[in-house]
């Protein structure tokens, strides 16, 4: 899932799986009480991913229901200057995490859809009410971030990548070249997570 706000052409560094796995666990723990109010909780999970570009940091957090085509995914984006000493990548990731946490809090509180489904699990974008369906500016910890919510499902995206890896002879080569180029441009964040509000740390 490489949804991003900026349209500049840029190599990117993918956030490592141990970091995004930790992030998924943080969201699951933070919203555990609200998750208990949802049906089929054993089929629900948070999945996270993210990328660091030469001018942007992006994270994606999805609440995925097993067996469903749509998920509820929140993307957060921050401007990034790799030459600046501050804010660091870790700082920007923490701010994005908190912005996503705020957005999920609002969705958990939203009214059920027309069929009585919890808004956060509804397949209809209309059930998300005033949620930002396009990149929308917000302020977190006195810094600008941008948020966007959609129904993309990272499980399906991964299945598509897996298919390409098996059927496109150049796919793996492109992935390796992209990763090598990105490694030379960026330093990935430490393995600890966000540290600001919402208890997301």
Wavefront OBJ file of the C-alpha trace (Angstrom):
o trace
v 0.000 0.000 0.000
v 1.781 3.113 -1.207
v -0.908 5.768 -0.962
v 0.854 9.104 -0.631
v -0.078 12.777 -0.614
v 2.730 14.212 -2.721
v 3.066 13.558 -6.417
v 6.815 14.056 -6.656
v 8.850 11.222 -8.116
v 10.889 9.772 -5.293
v 12.443 6.557 -4.132
v 11.263 5.421 -0.759
v 12.270 3.325 2.193
v 9.604 0.977 3.551
v 9.228 0.899 7.319
v 10.579 -2.418 8.646
v 8.139 -5.180 9.553
v 9.195 -5.310 13.192
v 8.375 -1.611 13.516
v 5.003 -1.832 11.742
v 4.158 -5.022 13.653
v 4.826 -3.185 16.893
v 2.674 -0.312 15.682
v -0.229 -2.652 14.908
v 0.047 -4.038 18.441
v 0.005 -0.539 19.918
v -3.266 0.286 18.143
v -4.809 -3.049 19.154
v -3.915 -2.427 22.799
v -4.983 1.217 22.764
v -8.428 0.447 21.327
v -8.983 -2.921 23.010
v -11.949 -1.709 25.078
v -13.705 -0.251 22.042
v -12.938 -3.342 19.988
v -14.805 -5.445 22.546
v -17.976 -3.585 21.584
v -17.698 -4.720 17.952
v -19.164 -7.955 16.547
v -16.851 -10.842 15.583
v -13.919 -9.273 17.382
v -11.856 -12.432 16.830
v -11.938 -11.662 13.088
v -10.623 -8.110 13.491
v -7.035 -6.937 13.452
v -5.018 -3.779 12.981
v -2.396 -3.824 10.226
v 0.181 -1.076 9.712
v 2.687 -0.045 7.068
v 4.530 3.066 5.986
v 7.157 4.642 3.802
v 9.786 7.347 4.038
v 10.261 9.428 0.888
v 12.777 12.194 0.251
v 10.100 14.792 1.052
v 7.390 12.942 2.973
v 6.742 10.428 5.745
v 3.570 8.336 5.368
v 1.948 5.707 7.575
v -1.127 3.575 6.938
v -3.155 1.846 9.652
v -6.069 -0.439 8.754
v -8.758 -2.149 10.789
v -9.277 -5.332 8.793
v -12.102 -7.828 9.166
v -11.265 -11.359 8.035
v -13.136 -12.377 4.897
v -14.213 -8.834 3.964
v -13.052 -7.062 0.807
v -13.054 -3.605 2.356
v -11.237 -2.392 5.435
v -11.094 0.956 7.208
v -7.719 2.501 6.490
v -6.339 5.793 7.754
v -3.316 7.333 6.038
v -1.230 10.072 7.652
v 1.401 12.190 5.921
v 4.020 14.705 7.113
v 6.447 16.851 5.177
v 10.006 15.598 5.620
v 13.393 17.207 5.070
v 16.161 14.578 5.358
v 18.786 17.316 5.636
v 17.185 18.931 8.683
v 18.371 17.910 12.144
v 14.874 18.397 13.530
v 12.240 17.061 13.468
v 13.631 13.573 13.117
v 11.945 10.734 11.260
v 10.982 9.292 14.635
v 9.358 12.613 15.630
v 7.333 12.722 12.408
v 6.241 9.109 12.733
v 5.094 9.742 16.305
v 3.018 12.727 15.174
v 1.455 10.700 12.359
v 0.652 7.877 14.772
v -1.131 10.287 17.083
v -3.091 11.801 14.199
v -4.227 8.339 13.116
v -5.150 7.557 16.718
v -7.354 10.662 16.899
v -9.050 9.696 13.648
v -9.767 6.143 14.822
v -11.174 7.512 18.085
v -13.658 9.587 16.086
v -14.652 6.621 13.929
v -15.277 4.388 16.932
v -17.666 7.045 18.221
v -19.515 7.550 14.915
v -23.153 6.499 14.560
v -23.963 3.101 12.977
v -24.712 3.009 9.258
v -28.190 2.612 7.731
v -27.982 -1.182 8.161
v -27.005 -0.933 11.802
v -23.343 -1.829 11.264
v -20.758 0.026 13.367
v -19.543 2.899 11.201
v -15.938 1.800 11.520
v -16.790 -1.598 9.976
v -19.280 -0.402 7.389
v -18.289 -1.064 3.773
v -19.824 2.295 2.793
v -17.672 5.419 2.805
v -20.810 7.422 3.542
v -20.927 5.801 7.001
v -17.707 7.593 7.899
v -19.584 10.891 8.160
v -17.254 13.875 8.173
v -14.101 11.754 7.954
v -11.507 13.137 5.488
v -11.945 11.203 2.254
v -9.334 13.411 0.577
v -6.022 14.535 2.055
v -7.024 17.007 4.752
v -4.727 19.157 6.854
v -4.756 18.722 10.630
v -2.563 19.859 13.503
v -0.959 17.463 15.968
v 1.517 18.601 18.611
v 1.669 21.986 16.862
v 2.788 20.416 13.597
v 0.931 20.055 10.316
v -0.040 16.617 9.160
v -2.489 15.433 6.533
v -5.024 12.640 6.989
v -7.047 10.579 4.554
v -9.492 7.720 5.166
v -10.571 5.096 2.654
v -11.730 1.471 2.433
v -8.531 -0.006 0.981
v -7.558 -3.422 2.294
v -3.830 -4.143 2.807
v -4.473 -7.893 2.762
v -5.684 -7.646 -0.832
v -2.799 -5.336 -1.734
v -0.328 -7.895 -0.360
v -2.031 -10.665 -2.308
v -1.567 -8.621 -5.490
v 2.135 -8.098 -4.699
v 2.544 -11.819 -4.013
v 0.965 -12.619 -7.366
v 3.305 -10.205 -9.138
v 6.294 -11.681 -7.340
v 5.395 -15.110 -8.694
v 4.347 -14.079 -12.196
v 6.391 -10.996 -13.103
v 10.070 -11.931 -13.578
v 11.164 -8.304 -13.120
v 9.120 -7.597 -9.969
v 11.643 -8.899 -7.432
v 14.518 -7.197 -9.239
v 12.679 -3.847 -9.152
v 11.908 -4.311 -5.456
v 15.552 -5.003 -4.623
v 16.821 -2.067 -6.686
v 14.292 0.237 -5.054
v 15.224 -0.951 -1.564
v 18.956 -0.536 -2.260
v 18.492 2.995 -3.556
v 16.287 3.918 -0.612
v 18.793 2.561 1.912
v 21.390 4.977 0.626
v 19.031 7.919 1.125
v 17.404 7.378 4.492
v 17.971 6.166 7.998
v 15.062 4.094 9.250
v 13.561 4.961 12.644
v 14.360 3.080 15.833
v 12.169 0.119 16.665
v 10.186 1.965 19.328
v 6.957 3.671 18.308
v 5.086 6.936 18.696
v 5.356 8.887 21.886
v 2.709 11.593 21.998
v -1.024 11.518 22.851
v -3.652 8.779 22.722
v -1.430 6.424 24.696
v 0.079 5.313 21.401
v 3.578 4.633 22.640
l 1 2 3 4 5 6 7 8 9 10 11 12 13 14 15 16 17 18 19 20 21 22 23 24 25 26 27 28 29 30 31 32 33 34 35 36 37 38 39 40 41 42 43 44 45 46 47 48 49 50 51 52 53 54 55 56 57 58 59 60 61 62 63 64 65 66 67 68 69 70 71 72 73 74 75 76 77 78 79 80 81 82 83 84 85 86 87 88 89 90 91 92 93 94 95 96 97 98 99 100 101 102 103 104 105 106 107 108 109 110 111 112 113 114 115 116 117 118 119 120 121 122 123 124 125 126 127 128 129 130 131 132 133 134 135 136 137 138 139 140 141 142 143 144 145 146 147 148 149 150 151 152 153 154 155 156 157 158 159 160 161 162 163 164 165 166 167 168 169 170 171 172 173 174 175 176 177 178 179 180 181 182 183 184 185 186 187 188 189 190 191 192 193 194 195 196 197 198 199 200 201
